[in-house]
Amino acid sequence: MKTRGLSGALVLLTLSACSGRQTTTTTPAVAANGQTVTTAAGTAVNETANTRFNSAAATMRQHDEANGNRGDWTPETCNVVAGLFEQAANAQQNGNFPEAWFNRGLVYDRCGMAEPATTALNRALTAANGNYCRAKVQLGVMAYRRRDVAGARQAFEQAIQQDQTHCVEGYTNLAMVLREANPTTPQEWGAVVRNIRSALALDDRYLPARTQLALSYLQQAGDDPNSQRIFLAGLVCAQAAQVAQSQNAELSPDVRSFTADLYNTWGIIDIRRNEIIKALEHFRRAYTLNPNMFEAWVNYGTINLSFRGYQDAKEAFEHAIALRDDSYDAHIGLGVALRGLALTQPDTERAQTLARAQQEYERARTLDANRPDAYYNLGVLNMNYMGGAIPVLRTARELLQQFVQRAGSTARFVTSVGNATRHIRNIEQTITALEAVGGGAAPAPATPAATPPAAAPAATPAPAAAPAPAAGQTPAPGASQ
């Protein structure tokens, strides 16, 4: 299963109204409920730090919500907003403001600036005397993104050990790592489920943990579409959707992201149950809630290809590529959609669309020259849609031969290998016939040739969950709860 990049959720304190003062004061800030605002380490937050933190958090959220919740982060804006959180932290004595350092780390992470993000997160841990679940979990998430699964697991386990009664994100992400290790024994699955249940025991409304539970049931169901586990997975998603709907009509970006992961998972479950129309609707809900969700766009496009919904597939894969231009599957999917659209276009447009399809296949081949898909699709394109001249047919034959060589006995390509072998034989016969009559071109087929799937439906990782809860659900830290 494919995983999507994880992102941390903005931490908010329960803050008093902004005073507008710029001078530093040691007077403790007081929340609306009359209690003193404190940090994760239990230290009172002074009014200046409180005001600066509030302003920085509002600015961060503005950038997160820009462009229809796609965000508008750039290195310049990341440096500016990260600086605002640093000012808030330094308004506290000795910079002891874990939440400010944590959010500074998240801002840098938004721009992929790993080194300053790591520095800020470690500073958050230091300010909290080493006991700050969110910062430790976020470091684990960053390790997970760079495929250091062992490092991620260690970080999640340490976060739980340090704060067993609050670290819902640690339990959830540890369950994900254990599940993605493909458990095979009851004991291994027991560890996955225990961590999910520990997360839900701390917060039964935490959508990422519910999504992990659904994915666990789905994984245990295997290939049996009638498995009781698949039914349970769908039931978990339905219940989680009710939780999401009851939370708030105005969902924060963090909650929207969690809910999008839920619907994407639900769509994958629908596919396993052969409920394609429901799957399409759930994938659509996913990318509507979170326009940055690459997996939902790819899944929606792939399902549309399966029944020749080429226009919808084209638009979905274009969105996916805008988010992740280095996705082999998205480029192949877009190429297949363009080739399908070309068949219904007038001659004046068809050549240009086919040329675009070829460009997408070639782009995929540059991303991974060893994968078979691009060779098959390029071979079919040259065989059927590029004029049928002998040199073009020879190119098609060579591409299909390379496909057969690279595909080998891989189960996913068994049917396509058979098709390619037949195509190669037909091409050789056509070349022989054309040479006998002095060249020319073979006639184009009336219908498109079969192609392998552009990509298997992508599945989101367990942690659709950001390593910190949604901002709207976060109480004031420490004593202010």
ABEGO torsion letter per residue (X at the ends): XBBBBBBBBBBBBBBBBBAGBABBBABBBBBAAGBBBBBAAGBBBBAAAAAAAAAAAAAAAAAAABGGGAEABBAAAAAAAAAAAAAAAAABBGGBBAAAAAAAAAAAAAAGBAAAAAAAAAAAAAAAGGBBAAAAAAAAAAAAAAGBAAAAAAAAAAAAAABAAABAAAAAAAAAAAAAAGBABAAAAAAAAAAAAAAAAABAABAAAAAAAAAAAAAAAEABAABAAAAAAAAAAAAAAAAAAAABABBBAAAAAAAAAAAAAAAAAAAAAGBAAAAAAAAAAAAAABAABAAAAAAAAAAAAAAGBAAAAAAAAAAAAAABAABAAAAAAAAAAAAAAAAABBAAAAAAAAAAAAAAAAAAAAABAABAAAAAAAAAAAAAAAGGBAAAAAAAAAAAAAAAAAAEABAAAAAAAAAAAAAAAAAAAAAAAAAAAGEEBBBBBABBBBBBBABBBBBBBABABBABBBAAABBBBEAAX
